[in-house]
Amino acid sequence: MQERLKDKIKNKIKDYTYRQALKGIIALMSRASNESLIKMTYLAEKMTGVPDTLEQVAALRKYFEIDHPSVRLGKKVLSKLSRNCRKKLIENFFIHAGVSGIAKHKDYARKYGYEPPWFLLLSPTMKCNLNCRGCSTREFDSRNDLPFDEMDRILTEGKQDMGIHFVATLGGEMFIRKDMFEFYKKHRDVYFQIYTNGTLIDQKTAKRLAGLGNVAPMLSVEGFEEETDCRRGKGVWKKVMQAMDNLKKAGVLFGYSCTMTRNNAELIISDKFFDFMMAKGCYVGWYFQYIPIGKNPDLSLMATPEQRNELRKKLIQVRATREIFVGDFWNDGPYVQGCIAGGRNYLHINNKGGVEPCGFVHFAVDNISGKTLREVLENPFYKEMRRRIQATGAPDAYSDNMLTPCMIIDQPWVLRDLIKKYGVSSTDGEDGLLKGEIAAGLDDYSRRVHAIYDPIWEREYKKFHPAIRKLSESSAEKGVEEIEETA
């Protein structure tokens, strides 16, 4: 008993020392030489025995060694952000979510036999000041908001039991709901990412965000002024541009968010667009595919499989050459081992407490009201979903091709099968994904995307499987060049 207690205390001291060392490395990035940072990674390795953490440190060292653009991005972020925003980014995202949270995450997995989500997606409100064409959330009931106390309970449980310290929020429009600032302040050890239309971020709001430090807005655009105003309303583009200026001046980390459609696919991956967004001060860019859901789904708005593949190739090039972090929730399947829904890496809780597998799958078998996150995650619907995501080679698996991870547009029959089996109800009152013209259109899209992506997976990515996560490490000096040559 005493020996176990001694080991526990020893490990806690070691973990604390490692976290402090890592915090020091990150804090020094803006002014220390790469040579000094490389030496510090060796010191950090001596302070941790956790295999996953050792891999992360080794990967970080490789990036320092070749002065990868992501290193230069990190230095820029840490030198341009306000002092408070810099501090919260380091403490909450890198330390709480990336180190301490992962340790608690692993403890949960050992105790319950499955890994909990790494982050949560919350929709506290569906109220919005815009009426964008093709919005995937517009048809949700906007009369009710997720109660503050309910959100507080959910996140407190997520932190304490699962190590969740990263939360993304969307709506609706987040800045309509004024008590969210109180929520961000109460959970000061969490890093929040907000998807917003940006029209309500004036100078005062930007200063409030800088004062909090733990909130990073992602502003939605459809391209430039013509494309954004066409979908979101006249004058929206200018308001978004002013919001970016306000955030940049206040020293707040922010980025942009794009939904790729057939109409803007070429524009939002052009060099002109990337150059413009970086000049505005964006550190991050998120790319989504248009999904035909809600009351007025439009198959003609979907980007073609060929356009989706061009996005894949362009973002590989951008990551290897530009000082901006870009993410693609479909093409990045190989980096996260496929679909992340159903509580595998995240789940979505809507404004009425409905627990959805993902922000685009508007079906729920459970409600968070009166239930714990663990109870929801152990629902048979989510358990089977996670099993099928990870059942590589099994007859009922999603797909062995992690470039086609989506149960809506890549393997639509999987979603239909699960919904039928468990009697899951729609949360937006629509079920077009399951039958009729939309379902037939998605089946056709899936066939066409597999015709393009299956050969690419076999030729360029499969060799990294099953340890596909290590691709990020090898890409620092070898993997990116290999993929670019064959792309």
Protein Blocks (a to p, Z undefined) as FASTA:
>chain_A
ZZmmmmmmmmmmmmmmmmmmmmmmmmmmmmpcfklmmmmmmmmmmmpcbfklmmmmmmmm
mmmmnopaklmmmmmmmmmpcfklmmmmmmmmmmmmmmmmmmmmmmmmmmnopacdfbdc
ddfbfcdfbdcehiaklmpcfkbccdfklmmmmmmmmmmmnopabdcddedjfklpmmlm
mmmmmmmmbccddddehlmmcfklmmmmmmnopaccddddebdfklmmmmnoghklmmmm
mmmmmmmmnopacdddddddfklmmmmmcfklmmmmmmnopabdcddddddedjkdcfkl
pccfklmmmmmmmmmmmmmmpccddddfklmmmmnnpafehhlmoccddfkopacfbfkl
ccdfbdfehpafklmmmpmklmmmmmmmmmghiakbcbfclklmbfklmmmmlmmmmmmm
nopacfklpaklmgcjllmmmmmmmmmmmmmmmmmmmmmmmmmpcklmlmmmmmmmmmmm
mmmmmZZ
